[in-house]
């Protein structure tokens, strides 16, 4: 796991984060796979595809926020402070908005 030794993850935390990552990924696949398939099946329908993408952004953002909170609960403050910049930024409260991904 990225930075596991640097931030001092305990085995239970590692196990928890692995489960969370799998669940997060599975949920995102459920949200985005139909969108990707629809775009692939009809690439010329740009207005329709844009609406599909926009509609998927809200559940994806909700999923992101739920798992962000769970990850924050799994780590203590000193571990969060020792994270490299990118993962620490991804856990910040306004990360989706700053990335232009908020619904």
C-alpha positions as CSV (number, residue, x, y, z in Angstrom):
1,X,0.0,0.0,0.0
2,X,1.2,3.5,-0.9
3,X,3.2,5.1,2.0
4,X,2.1,2.3,4.5
5,X,5.5,2.2,6.2
6,X,6.0,6.0,6.0
7,X,2.8,6.7,7.9
8,X,3.0,3.7,10.2
9,X,-0.1,1.8,9.3
10,X,-1.0,-1.0,11.7
11,X,-2.0,-4.3,10.1
12,X,-5.7,-3.8,11.0
13,X,-5.6,-0.4,9.3
14,X,-4.0,-1.9,6.2
15,X,-6.7,-4.6,6.1
16,X,-9.4,-2.0,6.6
17,X,-8.0,0.3,3.8
18,X,-7.7,-2.6,1.4
19,X,-11.4,-3.5,1.9
20,X,-12.4,0.1,1.6
21,X,-10.4,0.5,-1.6
22,X,-12.0,-2.6,-3.2
23,X,-15.5,-1.5,-2.2
24,X,-14.9,2.0,-3.5
25,X,-13.6,0.6,-6.8
26,X,-16.5,-1.8,-7.2
27,X,-19.1,1.0,-6.5
28,X,-17.4,3.3,-9.0
29,X,-17.4,0.6,-11.6
30,X,-21.2,0.1,-11.1
31,X,-21.7,3.8,-11.6
32,X,-19.3,4.4,-14.5
33,X,-19.4,1.1,-16.5
34,X,-22.9,1.7,-18.0
35,X,-21.8,5.3,-19.0
36,X,-18.7,4.0,-20.7
37,X,-20.6,1.3,-22.5
38,X,-23.2,3.8,-23.7
39,X,-20.5,6.1,-25.0
40,X,-18.7,3.3,-26.7
41,X,-22.0,2.1,-28.3
42,X,-23.0,5.5,-29.6
43,X,-20.0,7.9,-29.7
44,X,-21.7,10.4,-31.9
45,X,-24.5,11.3,-29.5
46,X,-22.4,13.9,-27.6
47,X,-25.3,15.7,-26.0
48,X,-26.8,12.5,-24.6
49,X,-23.4,11.3,-23.5
50,X,-22.7,14.6,-21.7
51,X,-26.0,14.2,-19.9
52,X,-25.1,10.6,-18.9
53,X,-21.7,11.7,-17.6
54,X,-23.3,14.6,-15.6
55,X,-25.9,12.2,-14.1
56,X,-23.2,9.8,-13.0
57,X,-21.2,12.5,-11.3
58,X,-23.6,12.9,-8.4
59,X,-23.6,9.3,-7.3
60,X,-19.8,9.1,-7.9
61,X,-19.3,12.2,-5.7
62,X,-21.5,10.8,-3.0
63,X,-19.5,7.5,-3.1
64,X,-16.2,9.4,-3.0
65,X,-17.3,11.5,0.0
66,X,-18.6,8.4,1.9
67,X,-15.3,6.5,1.4
68,X,-13.2,9.7,2.1
69,X,-14.9,9.8,5.5
70,X,-14.3,6.1,6.1
71,X,-10.6,6.5,5.2
72,X,-10.3,9.5,7.5
73,X,-11.8,7.4,10.4
74,X,-9.3,4.6,9.7
75,X,-6.3,6.9,10.1
76,X,-5.2,9.0,13.0
77,X,-4.2,12.7,12.6
78,X,-0.5,12.0,12.7
79,X,-0.8,9.4,9.9
80,X,-2.8,11.9,7.8
81,X,-0.2,14.5,8.4
82,X,2.6,12.2,7.1
83,X,0.8,11.2,3.9
84,X,2.4,12.4,0.7
85,X,0.8,15.5,-0.8
86,X,-1.5,13.9,-3.4
87,X,-3.3,11.4,-1.1
88,X,-3.5,14.0,1.7
89,X,-5.1,16.4,-0.8
90,X,-7.5,13.7,-2.0
91,X,-8.7,13.4,1.6
92,X,-9.3,17.1,2.0
93,X,-12.9,18.3,2.4
94,X,-12.9,20.3,-0.9
95,X,-10.9,17.9,-3.0
96,X,-13.7,17.2,-5.5
97,X,-14.5,20.8,-5.9
98,X,-10.8,21.7,-6.4
99,X,-10.5,19.0,-9.0
100,X,-13.6,20.2,-10.8
101,X,-15.4,16.9,-10.1
102,X,-18.1,18.1,-7.7
103,X,-21.6,17.6,-9.2
